[in-house]
Amino acid sequence: QVQLVESGGGLVQPGGSLRLSCAASGLSFGIYTMGWSRQAPGKQRELVATITNGGSTNYADSVKGRFTISRDSAKMTVTLQMNSLTPEDTAVYYCNFKRTYPSRLDSWGQGTQVTVSS
C-alpha cells in the first residue's frame, strides 16, 4: 500500500522559513517525478515545484527564488525549503509522486498546513 507522509508544516511569521518533507513507502519500481502542490482556501490546487528523476526542477513563478525542491531517490523522500514566506503562501501543501515509467501512476500525501501570519 502506497503511503506518502508529509511533515514540517506549521505557523511562521512573514519573512520566515519552513522546510517540508515527504517520505514515501510502498511504491513499486519505476521512475518518479516528485513534487509539491498547494491549495489555499477557496482556490484551486496549484503546482508549486517538481523535480524529475534526473534532478531537473520546475517552479511556479510565484515561488521562484524563494523555494527549493530536492529529493533523495534512494530514500524516496522529497523536500521543499521555503524561504521569505508571505501570507500568500498560506495553504495546505501536498506532496506528489508521479510515476512515469513503466506506467503512469499518481500518489498523493494527506497534506500539511502552512500558515504565514504575524
Secondary structure, 3 states (H helix, E strand, C coil): CCEEEEECCEEECCCCCEEEEEEEECCCCCEEEEEEEEECCCCCCEEEEEECCCCCEEECCCCCCCEEEEEECCCCEEEEEECCCCHHHCEEEEEEEEEEECCCEEEECCCEEEEECC
